[in-house]
């Protein structure tokens, strides 16, 4: 009777650990896809901004997007497979390379990554600064303090959030891999 209780308890603990491990793995996969698509849109669309040349140069934008695709793939292929496109994720599922339950997570992560990547493109045009030290000097010289606190709170909270996510998803996963090796 005692060993049965211990076994049941151990199984429950193992099930809970397995669930946490699975959720963490899904989070890592999604972060990989989100990062990849964000890089793709940020770098790819950045090359389409016409500022230096008043007329479109037909070679720059496609070449830049090709480099953005290559960089995004190289950055996240070891994390999530670098689908970077909902159609690729669905095709991977049909071919048996991606489990069905992961498909919606991948698609949502890709859409969010696209929103973030393009949002970073338009941020400079809104006057946004991601570095409080960079935002302070123009405010001092121009004596414009409207919503200046945003340039401090946003980047600092973003930095804290990024560090926490990185620490508890990637670093702990890496230490678990080293322990098991």
Phi, psi and omega in degrees: 000316181294315181295327177295316178297318180296317180298316180297318179295315179299320179296320179296318178296316179297319178298317180295316179297321179295320178296316178296317180297318179296315179299321180294318178296319177297318178299316180297316178300315181294319178297324177298312179296318180298315179298316181298314180290323177298316177298316181302311181288319181299307183286320181294312181288333179299325179288349180265355180285121182267109177227315183286316182254127181287345180243150182291135175256112191292344181273326187297308186298310179296320179296316179297317179295322176298317176295322179296318178298313180300316180294316180298317179297312180297330182287321189241003183299325180282349180265307189232356184096351176056054175292310175060014184198127179305324180296323178292321179296317178296317178297321178297321177295314181300324181277359178082017181262351180219132180290145185303319183295339180277338185304309180296325178296316178299313183297315179298316179298320180294318179294316178296319177300320177296318178296317179294313182300314180288326177299324178292332177292314185278348181302317180299332180282346178268357182087008182291142176234133181265000181234114181303325179294326178288327182281335185291313184301311178299324179295321179294310184293324182266352182054045176244114184243010181299122178055028181297331181301331181299324182286350174260311185293312183302304181296322181292316177295320177298319178296318178296313180299315180298318180295318180294313180299314181298314183297313187272351175253307187272312184292317179292323176297321179294318180293326177293322178295317180295322179294322182280348182283000000 
